[in-house]
Amino acid sequence: PLTYRDERAGEALREAVRRSLAKTRKQCRKVDPAVDEVPAGLPELVDRLRAAAAAAGSVGSSKAVEVGTAADDLASLIGAYRRTLLLREALRLLAVQAHAANGNGFTFGRLHAQQERAGRVALRDLRKAGKALRQTPVGWLD
């Protein structure tokens, strides 16, 4: 199959994976569990890398499938971190409501702390997965 530039589709897809991989690696270096946030743009870059790797894998590149699997791991870790953010906010609101009703918000505080710890773990694992992605051999992209 040919693209609009009369290049083979595999070559164009390798270039798309190469670019997405480089940008994603660069953003993964910025992940810092102490900051407690995912760098801006990283989820979009991971999605782009997943799509490019899936497309390259569909034309027979087994290495692209490996990159796609690594991108899936990154996406699941980003999702886990985002879930902890949502849970922390919900627990904070429940604690405020319990306090306003003269109840005890201690349990909500403990659960909030557990979710905060889970968020730090997710960011730490995201950083490790980013390092593993940076060590992915890219010779097949040349």
N, C-alpha and C positions, 0 to 999 in steps of 0.2 A: 504494500500500500504506500501511496505517496502523499505527502503533505502539500500545502499550497506553495511551498518553496521547491518542489520537486526533489525533496530529500526523502530518504527512506524513513518510514514512521519510527523505526527503532532508534535511529540516530536522533531524531527530534525528541523522542521520549527520554532517551538517555540525557540529553541536554536539560530537559525539564527536571529530571530527578537530580542531576548535578547541581543545578541552581537552587532548587528547593532544599536539598541536603545542606548546601553551604550556608544558606540563610538560617535554617533551623539550628544547625550547629552553633552558629554565632549567637543566636538568642538563648540557647541552652546554657551557654557560658555565663549568662547573666542571672541564672536562677540562684537565689540565696535564701536558705531557710530562715535566716535571721530577719530578713525583710518581710516575710510572711505575705508574699504576693507572687503571682506568676508574671513574668515580664510581658509588657504590652505587645501584642501581636504574635506571641508564641502559639496560642491555640490555632490561629488562622494558618500560620506557617506549617504546623503539624498536619492540619487537614489538607493543605496543598501538597505536602510531601506524600501523604497517604494516597491521594488521588493519582499523583504522578507515578508512584511506585506500582500502584494497581494497574495503571495503563501500561507501563513498561512490562510488568509481569504477564500481561495478557498477550504480548507478542513474543513471549518465550524467555524472558530474562529471569533466571532463578535467583540471582543476586538481588534483583529489584524486589522480589517477594520477601527476602530477608530484611531489606530496608523498610518495606511496608509493615512487616511484623514489628520492627523496632518503633516505627511511627505509631502503630496501634498501641504499643505499650506506653509511649509518651502520652497519647490521647487519654488512655484510661487513668493515668496518674493525674493528669490535669483535671479530669472529671472527679476523681476522688477528692482532690484538694477543693474544688468548687463546692462539692457536697458538704464538706466540713464548714465552709464559709456560711452556707445557707443554714445549716444546723446550729451554728454558733449564734447567728442572728435570731433564730427562732427561740433558742434557749434563753437568750438575753431578754427577749420580750416576755417569755413565760415567767422568768424570775421577777421582772418588774411588776407583772400582774399579780403574782403571788405576794409580793411585798405590799402592794397597794391593798390587797385583801387581808392584810395582817397575817399572811401565811409565811411559811419558811421557804426561802429561795435557795437554801444551801445545796439541795440536790441538783437544782438547775445549774448552780455554779460549778459543782463537781463535774457534771456532764459537759458543761462548756469547756472546762479545763481539759477533759479527755478529748474533746473534738479539736481543741487547739493543738494538743500534742499530736493527734492524728494528722492534722494539717501540716505540722512541721515534718512528720515522717514522710508524708506524701511529697513534700517539696524536696526532702533529702533524697528520696528514691527517684524523683524526677531529675535531680541533678546527676545522680549515678547513671540513670538511663541516658541522659544527654552525653555523659562522658563515653558511655558504650557506643552511642551513635557516632561520636567523633572518632572512635577507633574502628569504625566500619571501613573495610577496605573499599576503595573507590576505583581501583584499577580497571574494573569492568566498564566504568563510565567513559574511559578514554577512547 
